Amino acid sequence: MNFWLTLIAYEAVWFAAVIGAGHGRWWPGVFSALAFAAWRLAVSAHRRLECRLAAVAVLLGLALENLYVHGGLLRYAAAWPYAGSPAWLIALWLAFALTIVPLFGYLHARPVLAAAFGALGGPLAYLGAARGWHAVIFPTPMWPALLALAAGWAVALPLLATLARQGLQVEPVRRTA
């Protein structure tokens, strides 16, 4: 049950963020991600680990998004407070990190598969945000941006999955109500 609730809630956050950004609003993504994070951490049996994953993902997201923007590969709608890494997009990185433990257990010990999923899924999410809601703006031609996104996510997803596996091996399970 937690799997499906987490999946549906994360997708709701993604849609709130990209639709909001496409309409020039940063706050739907930020507030929905914060609500998601509060819920996930309240029900998590691995709260400390998930907080560490969230911190790593936010830092990684800041670094990658700034590289993409300053490299001329992407631009973002609703670029508050900073065009390189807008709040709504960093909020998505936070929310995504909180799905690694409950949704991606099959990738924790499979870094090559995680890299393949990241390289494919990352760019597809950005394309969906661009084509469906104009939250992301790609230059012409798009292929350099897509390759950069694939490379970034081919590193990000296995890194987060590996950190989750390592954390799960040492962290005791916290009982939730």
Buried (B, 14 or more C-beta within 10 A) or exposed (E): EEEEEBEEBBEBBBBBBBBBBBEEBBBBBBBBBBBBBEBBBEBBBBBEBBBBBBEBBBEBBBBBBBBBBEEEBBBBBBBBEBEBBBBBBBBBBBBBBBBBBBBBBEBBEBBEBBBBBBBEBBBBBBBBBBEEBBBBEBEEEBEEBBEBBBBBBBBBBBBBBBBBBEBBEEBEEEEEE
